[in-house]
Amino acid sequence: MKRLPLVIVIAFLLALYPASAQNATPTADPDPTMTTSYQQVVVYGGPGITFQQNNLLNAGIPAQIIERNRAGTWLRLQRRADGNVVMDGWVLARFLNLNPALKFSQVTVTVDYADADPSTVDSQSLQGLYAAPVLPPISDAMREVYQRGQELGNNSRAVTKMGDSLVANELYLLPMRQNDVDLGPYDYLRDTVKYFGPSATESAAAKIGLTTYVIFDPQWADKEVCRPSESPLDCELRLKKPSVALIMFGPNDLKAMDTQQYGENIVGDYTGNELRHGGK
């Protein structure tokens, strides 16, 4: 049986370069939990755009961060006047002028909130999309896959990426190798970066134009690092023996196949020495 990486499908490594740190002017308030927005923003009843819109926060109006969602992408703010709470709700972190001293490890996550309220969405397909958590839980089946990979010699500290041009971009995953990564408020990711960073190198399975079909095609393999008749996928698994893979396909697949074929390709599984599409 070939080695199976633990697959965590993620479209989100923004924590390495938080937009709030790039686009905003830090607040000078001595309390790091105090913040302002740099434009008028909607305040939601929960950490997601499908929750009820219950207020607006104008640019420059101070509010206090009292809570965050698990990923740190949404922050719960409160604004007080004369000792009374006059605003309480959730705002996207990227719209806020975050104090450089703010560390998300010091902001509580009281409840593991849902990322969306699918009941407010009319489209059935979108309901399914919003029902999927941004950071999915690791299933028992994937834990078994991980353990089997360890038994076969996979590297527990190795992470890789697989996908098209969006994934091949040098800003995807590779900055974790830097010794001076500025995590901004996302300090809770420091141990993760330290653990996986050394393995965050270029991937033989990440290339412009790659699809869920041609990742199995030896014609697309890098001849400088891959063996003859070795596919980009097999090549990367051999070179790095990863235990974790960040996989993202889609834009190129839509031009060449329907959703059923795409689904069969994306969930292909290993059986014996063959790669079989449409697996579990």
C-alpha distance (Angstrom), angle and dihedral (degrees) to the residues before:
residue distance angle dihedral
M1 . . .
K2 3.78 . .
R3 3.74 121.4 .
L4 3.76 117.3 -86.4
P5 3.79 119.7 -152.5
L6 3.75 120.1 -145.1
V7 3.79 101.9 -103.4
I8 3.75 118.4 -142.2
V9 3.79 109.5 175.3
I10 3.63 107.4 -150.5
A11 3.70 133.7 161.4
F12 3.79 92.9 -174.5
L13 3.83 131.7 84.1
L14 3.77 92.5 135.3
A15 3.77 90.4 123.0
L16 3.82 89.3 79.5
Y17 3.81 90.4 61.1
P18 3.82 106.8 21.8
A19 3.78 110.7 -159.1
S20 3.77 90.3 -137.5
A21 3.79 89.5 62.7
Q22 3.80 92.0 48.9
N23 3.77 103.4 42.9
A24 3.76 107.6 28.8
T25 3.76 138.9 74.7
P26 3.82 109.0 -123.4
T27 3.77 117.1 -116.0
A28 3.79 116.0 -111.4
D29 3.81 94.2 -145.3
P30 3.84 110.2 127.9
D31 3.82 90.4 -136.2
P32 3.83 104.3 79.2
T33 3.80 91.4 -153.8
M34 3.81 91.2 62.9
T35 3.78 114.5 93.1
T36 3.79 145.6 161.2
S37 3.78 133.2 -151.2
Y38 3.80 120.7 -118.2
Q39 3.80 91.9 -141.3
Q40 3.78 137.0 16.1
V41 3.80 108.1 -72.1
V42 3.78 136.4 -173.1
V43 3.79 116.5 -111.6
Y44 3.80 111.7 -143.8
G45 3.77 132.4 -159.0
G46 3.81 90.9 -122.9
P47 3.81 141.0 13.1
G48 3.80 97.9 -75.3
I49 3.80 142.9 58.1
T50 3.81 93.3 -107.9
F51 3.78 92.9 64.2
Q52 3.79 119.9 95.3
Q53 3.79 116.4 -75.7
N54 3.79 103.9 -126.9
N55 3.80 105.4 165.1
L56 3.80 149.6 -5.5
L57 3.78 127.5 -118.6
N58 3.78 114.4 -152.8
A59 3.79 122.6 -143.9
G60 3.78 114.8 -84.5
I61 3.81 96.6 15.0
P62 3.84 108.9 130.6
A63 3.78 120.2 -125.6
Q64 3.79 133.9 167.0
I65 3.79 126.1 -115.4
I66 3.79 107.8 -131.7
E67 3.80 102.7 163.1
R68 3.81 144.1 3.9
N69 3.76 137.6 -156.5
R70 3.78 116.9 -108.7
A71 3.80 94.6 -94.6
G72 3.79 94.8 45.4
T73 3.79 92.0 -126.3
W74 3.84 92.6 117.0
L75 3.78 127.5 43.3
R76 3.77 128.4 -163.1
L77 3.80 111.1 -134.0
Q78 3.77 133.2 -166.9
R79 3.78 128.0 -165.4
R80 3.79 121.0 -164.2
A81 3.78 133.7 -161.6
D82 3.80 123.3 -175.2
G83 3.80 89.3 -9.6
N84 3.82 93.6 -54.9
V85 3.80 126.9 112.0
V86 3.81 106.6 -116.4
M87 3.81 97.4 170.1
D88 3.79 130.9 28.1
G89 3.77 124.0 166.4
W90 3.79 150.6 93.6
V91 3.80 129.0 -67.7
L92 3.80 131.6 -178.9
A93 3.80 107.7 -100.6
R94 3.80 92.6 -135.7
F95 3.82 91.6 68.3
L96 3.80 93.1 57.4
N97 3.79 133.7 91.6
L98 3.79 96.6 -129.8
N99 3.78 120.1 -159.5
P100 3.83 110.7 -114.2
A101 3.80 88.3 -129.0
L102 3.81 92.7 58.3
K103 3.81 114.8 112.0
F104 3.79 119.9 -173.6
S105 3.79 90.8 -147.1
Q106 3.81 85.1 71.3
V107 3.82 94.2 49.7
T108 3.78 111.3 86.2
V109 3.78 126.8 -124.2
T110 3.78 98.9 -152.6
V111 3.81 94.6 174.1
D112 3.80 130.4 19.5
Y113 3.79 92.0 -122.3
A114 3.78 125.4 -155.7
D115 3.80 112.6 -108.3
A116 3.79 93.2 -130.9
D117 3.78 145.9 5.0
P118 3.83 102.0 -122.0
S119 3.82 92.2 -174.7
T120 3.81 89.5 75.9
V121 3.82 92.7 58.3
D122 3.81 118.6 91.9
S123 3.80 98.3 -159.1
Q124 3.79 114.7 82.7
S125 3.81 92.4 -150.0
L126 3.80 91.1 50.6
Q127 3.79 90.2 48.4
G128 3.78 88.1 59.9
L129 3.78 91.4 47.3
Y130 3.79 94.0 50.2
A131 3.80 91.6 44.9
A132 3.81 90.0 63.5
P133 3.82 110.8 90.0
V134 3.80 118.5 -120.5
L135 3.80 89.3 -130.5
P136 3.80 103.2 34.6
P137 3.80 120.8 -150.5
I138 3.79 116.0 -109.4
S139 3.79 108.7 -109.0
D140 3.79 125.1 -138.2
A141 3.81 88.2 -112.9
M142 3.80 91.3 57.9
R143 3.79 90.7 47.5
E144 3.80 87.5 55.7
V145 3.80 90.0 49.2
Y146 3.80 90.1 51.1
Q147 3.80 92.4 48.9
R148 3.80 91.3 48.3
G149 3.79 88.9 51.2
Q150 3.80 90.4 53.5
E151 3.78 90.0 52.1
L152 3.82 89.0 52.6
G153 3.78 93.3 50.6
N154 3.81 105.2 -95.0
N155 3.79 116.1 158.9
S156 3.81 110.6 -110.8
R157 3.82 90.1 -154.8
A158 3.80 96.2 49.0
V159 3.80 121.5 102.2
T160 3.79 126.9 177.1
K161 3.78 140.4 176.7
M162 3.80 130.8 -129.6
G163 3.77 127.2 -170.5
D164 3.80 148.9 67.7
S165 3.79 133.6 -47.7
L166 3.81 93.6 -55.1
V167 3.78 89.2 59.2
A168 3.81 95.0 39.2
N169 3.81 90.1 59.1
E170 3.80 111.5 116.5
L171 3.81 90.8 -127.6
Y172 3.80 90.5 62.2
L173 3.82 109.4 93.2
L174 3.83 96.1 -37.6
P175 3.84 95.9 94.3
M176 3.81 87.7 69.5
R177 3.81 87.3 77.7
Q178 3.79 91.4 65.1
N179 3.77 117.1 101.9
D180 3.80 92.8 -144.6
V181 3.81 101.1 50.6
D182 3.80 108.5 160.9
L183 3.77 106.5 -144.2
G184 3.78 93.6 178.3
P185 3.80 108.2 -162.3
Y186 3.81 91.8 -13.6
D187 3.79 92.3 88.1
Y188 3.80 92.0 139.4
L189 3.83 87.4 75.7
R190 3.81 93.7 61.1
D191 3.80 95.9 96.7
T192 3.81 90.5 47.7
V193 3.80 92.0 51.5
K194 3.81 91.0 47.3
Y195 3.81 91.9 49.0
F196 3.82 99.3 47.0
G197 3.81 101.2 22.6
P198 3.83 99.5 93.7
S199 3.82 90.9 57.0
A200 3.82 95.2 48.8
T201 3.81 96.6 106.9
E202 3.79 135.7 133.4
S203 3.80 113.2 -59.5
A204 3.80 128.9 -135.5
A205 3.80 86.5 -149.5
A206 3.82 96.9 56.4
K207 3.80 115.9 77.7
I208 3.79 142.2 140.0
G209 3.81 109.5 -87.6
L210 3.79 95.6 14.4
T211 3.82 117.3 149.6
T212 3.79 136.4 -175.1
Y213 3.80 87.8 -96.5
V214 3.80 104.6 45.9
I215 3.79 93.1 46.4
F216 3.82 82.1 79.6
D217 3.83 92.9 48.4
P218 3.85 117.1 97.5
Q219 3.81 88.8 -151.8
W220 3.82 87.7 74.0
A221 3.80 95.2 50.1
D222 3.80 122.1 112.2
K223 3.81 103.2 -107.1
E224 3.81 91.4 -155.6
V225 3.80 95.0 63.2
C226 3.81 105.7 15.8
R227 3.78 128.7 78.1
P228 3.81 122.9 -117.6
S229 3.83 111.9 -78.9
E230 3.82 90.3 11.2
S231 3.80 116.7 133.7
P232 3.83 121.8 -135.0
L233 3.81 88.7 -108.0
D234 3.80 96.0 49.7
C235 3.79 90.4 43.3
E236 3.80 94.1 54.3
L237 3.80 93.1 45.1
R238 3.80 90.6 51.6
L239 3.79 95.1 45.9
K240 3.77 99.0 46.1
K241 3.80 106.5 18.0
P242 3.81 89.0 -149.9
S243 3.77 124.7 -164.4
V244 3.81 92.1 -163.4
A245 3.80 127.9 42.7
L246 3.80 126.8 -175.0
I247 3.81 105.3 -149.8
M248 3.78 127.8 -170.7
F249 3.79 126.3 165.4
G250 3.78 133.3 150.2
P251 3.83 121.3 97.0
N252 3.81 95.5 74.0
D253 3.81 93.3 38.2
L254 3.81 92.2 58.5
K255 3.79 89.5 63.6
A256 3.79 94.4 55.1
M257 3.81 110.5 29.4
D258 3.78 145.6 26.2
T259 3.79 125.6 -108.6
Q260 3.81 93.6 -96.7
Q261 3.79 93.7 56.2
Y262 3.78 90.6 43.5
G263 3.80 90.2 52.8
E264 3.79 91.8 49.6
N265 3.79 91.3 50.7
I266 3.79 96.5 46.2
V267 3.81 93.5 52.3
G268 3.81 97.1 42.3
D269 3.81 111.0 141.7
Y270 3.78 137.4 -159.5
T271 3.78 119.9 -106.1
G272 3.78 118.3 173.2
N273 3.80 108.5 -44.4
E274 3.78 95.7 -29.5
L275 3.76 131.7 87.3
R276 3.77 105.7 -132.9
H277 3.84 121.6 -163.7
G278 3.77 121.1 -140.5
G279 3.78 94.6 33.2
K280 3.75 128.1 151.6
